[in-house]
């Protein structure tokens, strides 16, 4: 990064929530012999901003889709980004970690951004199998069609395995939860790494107690993804960022904007977490 360039910011924006249950969230929960209890689930998208541009990691769900699926929502990317001093047209690229409905909404808010996802994910969701009940329940055909349109217009990059999005932003295909689920490892100022696990890790318990999530495409791949994440977490100053876990907001600090903006995220009431600043327990 050139001298004087702003330090990289890595943010989790909580845009929705719901109360679910453990039995609904963990695969074959009855195997654990524990009583079922409520479980809070957060919905996030992620923002990486540095001197090179603004990258979004996923775009949340569309409000009307959330309403139909009875999820509470607080904002969308185009609504909240100005509060963070980001104009929607500043977003240069959007990483699609996987093509479930709560990650592919609102892409139409960014008609000029480059999109990037795995080849396996794109191929699956545009294949006949994606229409089968247990897969179709988690996608929005109109949003998949937007991805296909972006591909036709040369705006969608597909990769297999590993891809460097920008210096210090590495994308890794892990599969498991969906056929081409990816994670993003983002270097943070001071030598750390925030691993945006998205739905390779909905809740920290999945890795910490080895409990697969209930929605999946490939159980062996999901276990291998947990191994990959657990291995990453042993690296110095490397921290996992779970995709739907309210604990993200206690394991990392609340975002306090360094640069002056007329309004801040705090002013909008939206909870924004600074993934470059872990909270010491
Ligand atoms: Zn999700």
py3Dmol code that shows the C-alpha trace and the ligand (Angstrom):
import py3Dmol

protein = """\
ATOM      1  CA  UNK A   1       0.000   0.000   0.000  1.00  0.00           C
ATOM      2  CA  UNK A   2       1.407   3.409  -0.917  1.00  0.00           C
ATOM      3  CA  UNK A   3       2.358   5.907   1.763  1.00  0.00           C
ATOM      4  CA  UNK A   4      -0.580   7.909   2.952  1.00  0.00           C
ATOM      5  CA  UNK A   5      -3.147   5.403   1.702  1.00  0.00           C
ATOM      6  CA  UNK A   6      -5.834   4.697   4.287  1.00  0.00           C
ATOM      7  CA  UNK A   7      -5.311   1.525   6.333  1.00  0.00           C
ATOM      8  CA  UNK A   8      -7.473  -1.365   5.282  1.00  0.00           C
ATOM      9  CA  UNK A   9     -10.789  -1.686   7.055  1.00  0.00           C
ATOM     10  CA  UNK A  10     -12.617  -5.009   7.300  1.00  0.00           C
ATOM     11  CA  UNK A  11     -16.184  -4.724   8.539  1.00  0.00           C
ATOM     12  CA  UNK A  12     -19.110  -6.997   9.317  1.00  0.00           C
ATOM     13  CA  UNK A  13     -22.448  -5.260   8.829  1.00  0.00           C
ATOM     14  CA  UNK A  14     -25.361  -6.914  10.618  1.00  0.00           C
ATOM     15  CA  UNK A  15     -28.320  -6.373   8.334  1.00  0.00           C
ATOM     16  CA  UNK A  16     -30.859  -8.853   9.711  1.00  0.00           C
ATOM     17  CA  UNK A  17     -31.645 -11.377  12.413  1.00  0.00           C
ATOM     18  CA  UNK A  18     -33.925 -14.142  13.493  1.00  0.00           C
ATOM     19  CA  UNK A  19     -34.438 -16.478  16.409  1.00  0.00           C
ATOM     20  CA  UNK A  20     -34.108 -20.100  15.364  1.00  0.00           C
ATOM     21  CA  UNK A  21     -33.458 -23.289  17.330  1.00  0.00           C
ATOM     22  CA  UNK A  22     -30.458 -25.523  17.772  1.00  0.00           C
ATOM     23  CA  UNK A  23     -32.374 -28.493  16.367  1.00  0.00           C
ATOM     24  CA  UNK A  24     -33.072 -26.512  13.211  1.00  0.00           C
ATOM     25  CA  UNK A  25     -29.474 -25.354  12.899  1.00  0.00           C
ATOM     26  CA  UNK A  26     -27.340 -28.426  13.563  1.00  0.00           C
ATOM     27  CA  UNK A  27     -27.443 -31.563  11.464  1.00  0.00           C
ATOM     28  CA  UNK A  28     -29.159 -34.423  13.297  1.00  0.00           C
ATOM     29  CA  UNK A  29     -29.107 -32.491  16.565  1.00  0.00           C
ATOM     30  CA  UNK A  30     -30.760 -35.417  18.363  1.00  0.00           C
ATOM     31  CA  UNK A  31     -27.433 -37.258  18.147  1.00  0.00           C
ATOM     32  CA  UNK A  32     -26.027 -34.965  20.836  1.00  0.00           C
ATOM     33  CA  UNK A  33     -28.655 -35.897  23.449  1.00  0.00           C
ATOM     34  CA  UNK A  34     -29.190 -32.287  24.489  1.00  0.00           C
ATOM     35  CA  UNK A  35     -32.422 -30.373  24.959  1.00  0.00           C
ATOM     36  CA  UNK A  36     -33.298 -28.054  22.102  1.00  0.00           C
ATOM     37  CA  UNK A  37     -33.028 -24.323  22.821  1.00  0.00           C
ATOM     38  CA  UNK A  38     -33.489 -21.064  20.965  1.00  0.00           C
ATOM     39  CA  UNK A  39     -30.551 -19.791  18.967  1.00  0.00           C
ATOM     40  CA  UNK A  40     -30.072 -16.208  17.779  1.00  0.00           C
ATOM     41  CA  UNK A  41     -28.896 -15.927  14.214  1.00  0.00           C
ATOM     42  CA  UNK A  42     -27.401 -12.754  12.737  1.00  0.00           C
ATOM     43  CA  UNK A  43     -27.271 -11.942   9.042  1.00  0.00           C
ATOM     44  CA  UNK A  44     -24.157 -10.137   7.834  1.00  0.00           C
ATOM     45  CA  UNK A  45     -22.452  -8.888   4.766  1.00  0.00           C
ATOM     46  CA  UNK A  46     -18.828  -7.791   4.829  1.00  0.00           C
ATOM     47  CA  UNK A  47     -16.934  -4.746   3.553  1.00  0.00           C
ATOM     48  CA  UNK A  48     -13.211  -4.512   2.776  1.00  0.00           C
ATOM     49  CA  UNK A  49     -12.004  -0.974   2.083  1.00  0.00           C
ATOM     50  CA  UNK A  50      -8.453   0.165   1.450  1.00  0.00           C
ATOM     51  CA  UNK A  51      -6.496   2.495  -0.817  1.00  0.00           C
ATOM     52  CA  UNK A  52      -7.287   0.280  -3.805  1.00  0.00           C
ATOM     53  CA  UNK A  53     -11.047   0.263  -3.588  1.00  0.00           C
ATOM     54  CA  UNK A  54     -14.077  -1.117  -1.837  1.00  0.00           C
ATOM     55  CA  UNK A  55     -14.896  -4.806  -1.982  1.00  0.00           C
ATOM     56  CA  UNK A  56     -18.162  -6.278  -0.761  1.00  0.00           C
ATOM     57  CA  UNK A  57     -18.309  -9.867   0.381  1.00  0.00           C
ATOM     58  CA  UNK A  58     -21.911 -10.901  -0.309  1.00  0.00           C
ATOM     59  CA  UNK A  59     -24.851  -8.532  -0.516  1.00  0.00           C
ATOM     60  CA  UNK A  60     -27.338  -9.851   2.045  1.00  0.00           C
ATOM     61  CA  UNK A  61     -30.934 -10.667   1.233  1.00  0.00           C
ATOM     62  CA  UNK A  62     -33.396  -8.458  -0.597  1.00  0.00           C
ATOM     63  CA  UNK A  63     -35.954  -6.934   1.828  1.00  0.00           C
ATOM     64  CA  UNK A  64     -38.926  -8.374  -0.064  1.00  0.00           C
ATOM     65  CA  UNK A  65     -37.357 -11.845  -0.022  1.00  0.00           C
ATOM     66  CA  UNK A  66     -36.641 -11.524   3.695  1.00  0.00           C
ATOM     67  CA  UNK A  67     -40.265 -10.517   4.279  1.00  0.00           C
ATOM     68  CA  UNK A  68     -41.501 -13.543   2.361  1.00  0.00           C
ATOM     69  CA  UNK A  69     -39.174 -15.796   4.357  1.00  0.00           C
ATOM     70  CA  UNK A  70     -40.059 -14.074   7.658  1.00  0.00           C
ATOM     71  CA  UNK A  71     -36.597 -12.753   8.505  1.00  0.00           C
ATOM     72  CA  UNK A  72     -36.163  -9.390  10.195  1.00  0.00           C
ATOM     73  CA  UNK A  73     -34.024  -6.964   8.235  1.00  0.00           C
ATOM     74  CA  UNK A  74     -32.519  -3.625   9.171  1.00  0.00           C
ATOM     75  CA  UNK A  75     -30.810  -2.432   6.001  1.00  0.00           C
ATOM     76  CA  UNK A  76     -29.362  -3.230   2.584  1.00  0.00           C
ATOM     77  CA  UNK A  77     -25.840  -2.471   1.323  1.00  0.00           C
ATOM     78  CA  UNK A  78     -26.845   0.565  -0.778  1.00  0.00           C
ATOM     79  CA  UNK A  79     -28.753   2.007   2.190  1.00  0.00           C
ATOM     80  CA  UNK A  80     -26.011   1.641   4.800  1.00  0.00           C
ATOM     81  CA  UNK A  81     -22.803   2.146   2.792  1.00  0.00           C
ATOM     82  CA  UNK A  82     -23.245   5.952   2.602  1.00  0.00           C
ATOM     83  CA  UNK A  83     -23.310   5.969   6.419  1.00  0.00           C
ATOM     84  CA  UNK A  84     -19.830   4.425   6.230  1.00  0.00           C
ATOM     85  CA  UNK A  85     -18.661   7.080   3.792  1.00  0.00           C
ATOM     86  CA  UNK A  86     -18.956   4.738   0.801  1.00  0.00           C
ATOM     87  CA  UNK A  87     -20.961   5.579  -2.302  1.00  0.00           C
ATOM     88  CA  UNK A  88     -22.440   2.437  -3.885  1.00  0.00           C
ATOM     89  CA  UNK A  89     -20.576   3.272  -7.118  1.00  0.00           C
ATOM     90  CA  UNK A  90     -17.279   3.070  -5.160  1.00  0.00           C
ATOM     91  CA  UNK A  91     -17.772  -0.714  -4.845  1.00  0.00           C
ATOM     92  CA  UNK A  92     -15.336  -2.161  -7.364  1.00  0.00           C
ATOM     93  CA  UNK A  93     -15.977  -5.875  -6.853  1.00  0.00           C
ATOM     94  CA  UNK A  94     -18.396  -8.168  -5.049  1.00  0.00           C
ATOM     95  CA  UNK A  95     -17.380 -11.615  -3.854  1.00  0.00           C
ATOM     96  CA  UNK A  96     -20.281 -14.082  -3.834  1.00  0.00           C
ATOM     97  CA  UNK A  97     -19.299 -16.640  -1.196  1.00  0.00           C
ATOM     98  CA  UNK A  98     -22.146 -18.924  -2.278  1.00  0.00           C
ATOM     99  CA  UNK A  99     -25.471 -18.528  -4.024  1.00  0.00           C
ATOM    100  CA  UNK A 100     -27.951 -18.888  -1.154  1.00  0.00           C
ATOM    101  CA  UNK A 101     -30.692 -16.244  -1.010  1.00  0.00           C
ATOM    102  CA  UNK A 102     -29.344 -14.473   2.076  1.00  0.00           C
ATOM    103  CA  UNK A 103     -26.050 -13.781   0.272  1.00  0.00           C
ATOM    104  CA  UNK A 104     -27.140 -12.911  -3.295  1.00  0.00           C
ATOM    105  CA  UNK A 105     -29.841 -10.304  -2.714  1.00  0.00           C
ATOM    106  CA  UNK A 106     -29.417  -6.668  -3.728  1.00  0.00           C
ATOM    107  CA  UNK A 107     -26.799  -7.345  -6.420  1.00  0.00           C
ATOM    108  CA  UNK A 108     -28.874  -5.090  -8.680  1.00  0.00           C
ATOM    109  CA  UNK A 109     -27.814  -2.171  -6.437  1.00  0.00           C
ATOM    110  CA  UNK A 110     -24.333  -2.445  -7.972  1.00  0.00           C
ATOM    111  CA  UNK A 111     -24.813  -2.644 -11.742  1.00  0.00           C
ATOM    112  CA  UNK A 112     -21.165  -1.827 -12.532  1.00  0.00           C
ATOM    113  CA  UNK A 113     -19.288  -3.884  -9.918  1.00  0.00           C
ATOM    114  CA  UNK A 114     -17.305  -6.921 -10.985  1.00  0.00           C
ATOM    115  CA  UNK A 115     -18.633 -10.161  -9.463  1.00  0.00           C
ATOM    116  CA  UNK A 116     -16.540 -13.149  -8.463  1.00  0.00           C
ATOM    117  CA  UNK A 117     -17.490 -16.633  -7.292  1.00  0.00           C
ATOM    118  CA  UNK A 118     -16.378 -20.232  -7.794  1.00  0.00           C
ATOM    119  CA  UNK A 119     -16.986 -22.078 -11.016  1.00  0.00           C
ATOM    120  CA  UNK A 120     -18.460 -25.015  -9.050  1.00  0.00           C
ATOM    121  CA  UNK A 121     -20.996 -22.767  -7.325  1.00  0.00           C
ATOM    122  CA  UNK A 122     -22.091 -21.108 -10.539  1.00  0.00           C
ATOM    123  CA  UNK A 123     -22.259 -24.408 -12.420  1.00  0.00           C
ATOM    124  CA  UNK A 124     -24.379 -26.023  -9.712  1.00  0.00           C
ATOM    125  CA  UNK A 125     -26.963 -23.263  -9.359  1.00  0.00           C
ATOM    126  CA  UNK A 126     -27.426 -23.038 -13.108  1.00  0.00           C
ATOM    127  CA  UNK A 127     -27.856 -26.825 -13.405  1.00  0.00           C
ATOM    128  CA  UNK A 128     -31.097 -28.859 -13.233  1.00  0.00           C
ATOM    129  CA  UNK A 129     -30.208 -30.202  -9.751  1.00  0.00           C
ATOM    130  CA  UNK A 130     -30.585 -26.712  -8.296  1.00  0.00           C
ATOM    131  CA  UNK A 131     -34.348 -26.994  -8.895  1.00  0.00           C
ATOM    132  CA  UNK A 132     -34.676 -30.001  -6.558  1.00  0.00           C
ATOM    133  CA  UNK A 133     -36.507 -29.195  -3.347  1.00  0.00           C
ATOM    134  CA  UNK A 134     -33.740 -29.275  -0.778  1.00  0.00           C
ATOM    135  CA  UNK A 135     -31.559 -27.005  -2.888  1.00  0.00           C
ATOM    136  CA  UNK A 136     -34.254 -24.771  -4.382  1.00  0.00           C
ATOM    137  CA  UNK A 137     -35.472 -23.866  -0.889  1.00  0.00           C
ATOM    138  CA  UNK A 138     -32.307 -21.824  -0.357  1.00  0.00           C
ATOM    139  CA  UNK A 139     -31.975 -19.897  -3.587  1.00  0.00           C
ATOM    140  CA  UNK A 140     -33.865 -17.231  -5.501  1.00  0.00           C
ATOM    141  CA  UNK A 141     -34.092 -18.038  -9.224  1.00  0.00           C
ATOM    142  CA  UNK A 142     -34.261 -14.361 -10.208  1.00  0.00           C
ATOM    143  CA  UNK A 143     -31.005 -13.716  -8.381  1.00  0.00           C
ATOM    144  CA  UNK A 144     -29.324 -16.698 -10.053  1.00  0.00           C
ATOM    145  CA  UNK A 145     -30.585 -15.293 -13.363  1.00  0.00           C
ATOM    146  CA  UNK A 146     -28.872 -11.989 -12.537  1.00  0.00           C
ATOM    147  CA  UNK A 147     -25.598 -13.861 -12.060  1.00  0.00           C
ATOM    148  CA  UNK A 148     -26.058 -15.531 -15.440  1.00  0.00           C
ATOM    149  CA  UNK A 149     -26.755 -12.143 -16.995  1.00  0.00           C
ATOM    150  CA  UNK A 150     -23.605 -10.741 -15.401  1.00  0.00           C
ATOM    151  CA  UNK A 151     -21.674 -13.644 -16.842  1.00  0.00           C
ATOM    152  CA  UNK A 152     -23.063 -12.985 -20.324  1.00  0.00           C
ATOM    153  CA  UNK A 153     -21.948  -9.366 -20.081  1.00  0.00           C
ATOM    154  CA  UNK A 154     -18.431 -10.314 -18.948  1.00  0.00           C
ATOM    155  CA  UNK A 155     -18.936  -8.979 -15.415  1.00  0.00           C
ATOM    156  CA  UNK A 156     -18.625 -12.319 -13.606  1.00  0.00           C
ATOM    157  CA  UNK A 157     -15.268 -13.972 -12.868  1.00  0.00           C
ATOM    158  CA  UNK A 158     -15.293 -17.693 -12.016  1.00  0.00           C
ATOM    159  CA  UNK A 159     -12.404 -19.560 -10.405  1.00  0.00           C
ATOM    160  CA  UNK A 160     -11.534 -22.986  -9.057  1.00  0.00           C
ATOM    161  CA  UNK A 161      -9.419 -23.616  -5.951  1.00  0.00           C
ATOM    162  CA  UNK A 162      -7.650 -20.392  -4.995  1.00  0.00           C
ATOM    163  CA  UNK A 163      -7.883 -16.855  -6.310  1.00  0.00           C
ATOM    164  CA  UNK A 164      -6.104 -13.656  -5.297  1.00  0.00           C
ATOM    165  CA  UNK A 165      -8.704 -10.898  -5.513  1.00  0.00           C
ATOM    166  CA  UNK A 166      -6.213  -8.176  -4.563  1.00  0.00           C
ATOM    167  CA  UNK A 167      -2.986  -8.110  -2.552  1.00  0.00           C
ATOM    168  CA  UNK A 168      -3.860  -9.592   0.835  1.00  0.00           C
ATOM    169  CA  UNK A 169      -7.304 -10.829  -0.184  1.00  0.00           C
ATOM    170  CA  UNK A 170      -7.224 -14.555  -0.917  1.00  0.00           C
ATOM    171  CA  UNK A 171     -10.319 -16.535  -1.866  1.00  0.00           C
ATOM    172  CA  UNK A 172     -10.377 -20.279  -1.202  1.00  0.00           C
ATOM    173  CA  UNK A 173     -12.993 -22.741  -2.437  1.00  0.00           C
ATOM    174  CA  UNK A 174     -14.008 -25.149   0.326  1.00  0.00           C
ATOM    175  CA  UNK A 175     -17.425 -26.522  -0.697  1.00  0.00           C
ATOM    176  CA  UNK A 176     -19.452 -28.492   1.866  1.00  0.00           C
ATOM    177  CA  UNK A 177     -22.284 -26.148   2.775  1.00  0.00           C
ATOM    178  CA  UNK A 178     -22.849 -25.582  -0.947  1.00  0.00           C
ATOM    179  CA  UNK A 179     -21.012 -27.185  -3.878  1.00  0.00           C
ATOM    180  CA  UNK A 180     -18.653 -24.226  -4.317  1.00  0.00           C
ATOM    181  CA  UNK A 181     -18.735 -22.353  -1.008  1.00  0.00           C
ATOM    182  CA  UNK A 182     -15.685 -20.093  -0.613  1.00  0.00           C
ATOM    183  CA  UNK A 183     -13.930 -18.355   2.271  1.00  0.00           C
ATOM    184  CA  UNK A 184     -11.955 -15.088   2.081  1.00  0.00           C
ATOM    185  CA  UNK A 185      -8.713 -14.524   4.002  1.00  0.00           C
ATOM    186  CA  UNK A 186      -8.120 -10.801   4.366  1.00  0.00           C
ATOM    187  CA  UNK A 187      -4.829  -9.360   5.649  1.00  0.00           C
ATOM    188  CA  UNK A 188      -5.424  -6.676   8.270  1.00  0.00           C
ATOM    189  CA  UNK A 189      -3.187  -3.783   9.343  1.00  0.00           C
ATOM    190  CA  UNK A 190      -0.538  -4.885  11.821  1.00  0.00           C
ATOM    191  CA  UNK A 191       0.002  -8.325  10.327  1.00  0.00           C
ATOM    192  CA  UNK A 192      -3.224 -10.126  11.224  1.00  0.00           C
ATOM    193  CA  UNK A 193      -5.689 -12.005   9.064  1.00  0.00           C
ATOM    194  CA  UNK A 194      -9.479 -12.007   9.245  1.00  0.00           C
ATOM    195  CA  UNK A 195     -10.891 -15.186   7.709  1.00  0.00           C
ATOM    196  CA  UNK A 196     -14.348 -14.343   6.399  1.00  0.00           C
ATOM    197  CA  UNK A 197     -15.752 -17.855   6.616  1.00  0.00           C
ATOM    198  CA  UNK A 198     -19.266 -16.912   5.504  1.00  0.00           C
ATOM    199  CA  UNK A 199     -21.407 -20.062   5.631  1.00  0.00           C
ATOM    200  CA  UNK A 200     -18.485 -22.466   5.721  1.00  0.00           C
ATOM    201  CA  UNK A 201     -18.963 -21.588   9.418  1.00  0.00           C
ATOM    202  CA  UNK A 202     -22.365 -20.234  10.417  1.00  0.00           C
ATOM    203  CA  UNK A 203     -21.703 -20.573  14.157  1.00  0.00           C
ATOM    204  CA  UNK A 204     -18.348 -20.946  15.934  1.00  0.00           C
ATOM    205  CA  UNK A 205     -19.659 -24.117  17.573  1.00  0.00           C
ATOM    206  CA  UNK A 206     -19.468 -25.906  14.241  1.00  0.00           C
ATOM    207  CA  UNK A 207     -15.670 -25.853  14.376  1.00  0.00           C
ATOM    208  CA  UNK A 208     -15.234 -25.632  18.125  1.00  0.00           C
ATOM    209  CA  UNK A 209     -17.550 -28.593  18.873  1.00  0.00           C
ATOM    210  CA  UNK A 210     -17.329 -30.286  15.477  1.00  0.00           C
ATOM    211  CA  UNK A 211     -21.058 -29.996  14.782  1.00  0.00           C
ATOM    212  CA  UNK A 212     -22.084 -29.760  11.132  1.00  0.00           C
ATOM    213  CA  UNK A 213     -24.686 -27.202  10.144  1.00  0.00           C
ATOM    214  CA  UNK A 214     -28.075 -28.583   9.087  1.00  0.00           C
ATOM    215  CA  UNK A 215     -28.048 -27.296   5.505  1.00  0.00           C
ATOM    216  CA  UNK A 216     -25.379 -28.864   3.358  1.00  0.00           C
ATOM    217  CA  UNK A 217     -24.434 -30.255  -0.011  1.00  0.00           C
ATOM    218  CA  UNK A 218     -21.546 -32.555   0.929  1.00  0.00           C
ATOM    219  CA  UNK A 219     -20.859 -33.693   4.493  1.00  0.00           C
ATOM    220  CA  UNK A 220     -17.243 -34.884   4.005  1.00  0.00           C
ATOM    221  CA  UNK A 221     -16.427 -31.562   2.314  1.00  0.00           C
ATOM    222  CA  UNK A 222     -18.093 -29.689   5.163  1.00  0.00           C
ATOM    223  CA  UNK A 223     -15.936 -31.535   7.708  1.00  0.00           C
ATOM    224  CA  UNK A 224     -12.848 -30.822   5.590  1.00  0.00           C
ATOM    225  CA  UNK A 225     -13.814 -27.126   5.482  1.00  0.00           C
ATOM    226  CA  UNK A 226     -13.980 -27.142   9.295  1.00  0.00           C
ATOM    227  CA  UNK A 227     -10.496 -28.676   9.317  1.00  0.00           C
ATOM    228  CA  UNK A 228      -9.246 -25.978   6.949  1.00  0.00           C
ATOM    229  CA  UNK A 229     -10.728 -23.268   9.170  1.00  0.00           C
ATOM    230  CA  UNK A 230      -9.384 -24.841  12.377  1.00  0.00           C
ATOM    231  CA  UNK A 231      -5.937 -25.032  10.787  1.00  0.00           C
ATOM    232  CA  UNK A 232      -6.121 -21.371   9.724  1.00  0.00           C
ATOM    233  CA  UNK A 233      -7.119 -20.404  13.274  1.00  0.00           C
ATOM    234  CA  UNK A 234      -3.820 -21.844  14.561  1.00  0.00           C
ATOM    235  CA  UNK A 235      -1.826 -19.376  12.429  1.00  0.00           C
ATOM    236  CA  UNK A 236      -0.474 -16.286  14.218  1.00  0.00           C
ATOM    237  CA  UNK A 237      -2.965 -13.416  14.574  1.00  0.00           C
ATOM    238  CA  UNK A 238      -5.470 -15.244  12.360  1.00  0.00           C
ATOM    239  CA  UNK A 239      -9.095 -15.068  13.453  1.00  0.00           C
ATOM    240  CA  UNK A 240     -12.181 -16.725  12.103  1.00  0.00           C
ATOM    241  CA  UNK A 241     -15.239 -14.632  11.351  1.00  0.00           C
ATOM    242  CA  UNK A 242     -18.330 -16.836  11.452  1.00  0.00           C
ATOM    243  CA  UNK A 243     -21.046 -16.064   8.926  1.00  0.00           C
ATOM    244  CA  UNK A 244     -24.134 -15.878  11.144  1.00  0.00           C
ATOM    245  CA  UNK A 245     -22.927 -15.946  14.744  1.00  0.00           C
ATOM    246  CA  UNK A 246     -23.827 -13.080  17.135  1.00  0.00           C
ATOM    247  CA  UNK A 247     -20.516 -13.892  18.897  1.00  0.00           C
ATOM    248  CA  UNK A 248     -18.761 -12.042  16.045  1.00  0.00           C
ATOM    249  CA  UNK A 249     -19.985  -8.852  17.697  1.00  0.00           C
ATOM    250  CA  UNK A 250     -18.292  -9.733  20.984  1.00  0.00           C
ATOM    251  CA  UNK A 251     -15.146 -11.394  19.636  1.00  0.00           C
ATOM    252  CA  UNK A 252     -14.386  -8.224  17.650  1.00  0.00           C
ATOM    253  CA  UNK A 253     -14.730  -4.543  18.520  1.00  0.00           C
ATOM    254  CA  UNK A 254     -17.537  -2.291  17.468  1.00  0.00           C
ATOM    255  CA  UNK A 255     -16.552  -0.171  14.483  1.00  0.00           C
ATOM    256  CA  UNK A 256     -15.480   3.382  15.262  1.00  0.00           C
ATOM    257  CA  UNK A 257     -14.864   5.205  11.987  1.00  0.00           C
ATOM    258  CA  UNK A 258     -11.375   6.706  11.713  1.00  0.00           C
ATOM    259  CA  UNK A 259     -12.303   9.110   8.976  1.00  0.00           C
ATOM    260  CA  UNK A 260     -14.744  11.939   9.361  1.00  0.00           C
ATOM    261  CA  UNK A 261     -18.032  11.410   7.605  1.00  0.00           C
ATOM    262  CA  UNK A 262     -21.119  13.527   7.930  1.00  0.00           C
ATOM    263  CA  UNK A 263     -22.897  10.528   9.353  1.00  0.00           C
ATOM    264  CA  UNK A 264     -21.424   7.388  10.824  1.00  0.00           C
ATOM    265  CA  UNK A 265     -22.642   3.831  11.042  1.00  0.00           C
ATOM    266  CA  UNK A 266     -23.523   4.548  14.643  1.00  0.00           C
ATOM    267  CA  UNK A 267     -25.890   7.272  13.545  1.00  0.00           C
ATOM    268  CA  UNK A 268     -27.906   4.833  11.456  1.00  0.00           C
ATOM    269  CA  UNK A 269     -28.277   2.401  14.352  1.00  0.00           C
ATOM    270  CA  UNK A 270     -26.866  -0.415  12.230  1.00  0.00           C
ATOM    271  CA  UNK A 271     -24.386  -2.628  14.058  1.00  0.00           C
ATOM    272  CA  UNK A 272     -21.020  -2.577  12.330  1.00  0.00           C
ATOM    273  CA  UNK A 273     -18.133  -4.651  13.688  1.00  0.00           C
ATOM    274  CA  UNK A 274     -14.430  -3.937  13.114  1.00  0.00           C
ATOM    275  CA  UNK A 275     -12.841  -7.254  12.131  1.00  0.00           C
ATOM    276  CA  UNK A 276      -9.327  -5.773  12.383  1.00  0.00           C
ATOM    277  CA  UNK A 277      -9.727  -5.354  16.164  1.00  0.00           C
ATOM    278  CA  UNK A 278     -10.298  -8.554  18.144  1.00  0.00           C
ATOM    279  CA  UNK A 279     -11.714  -8.083  21.634  1.00  0.00           C
ATOM    280  CA  UNK A 280      -9.661  -9.617  24.367  1.00  0.00           C
ATOM    281  CA  UNK A 281     -12.009 -11.854  26.387  1.00  0.00           C
TER     282      UNK A 281
END
"""
ligand_1 = """\
1
ZN
Zn -26.205 -17.554 5.065
"""
view = py3Dmol.view(width=600, height=400)
view.addModel(protein, "pdb")
view.setStyle({"model": 0}, {"cartoon": {"style": "trace"}})
view.addModel(ligand_1, "xyz")
view.setStyle({"model": 1}, {"stick": {}})
view.zoomTo()
view.show()
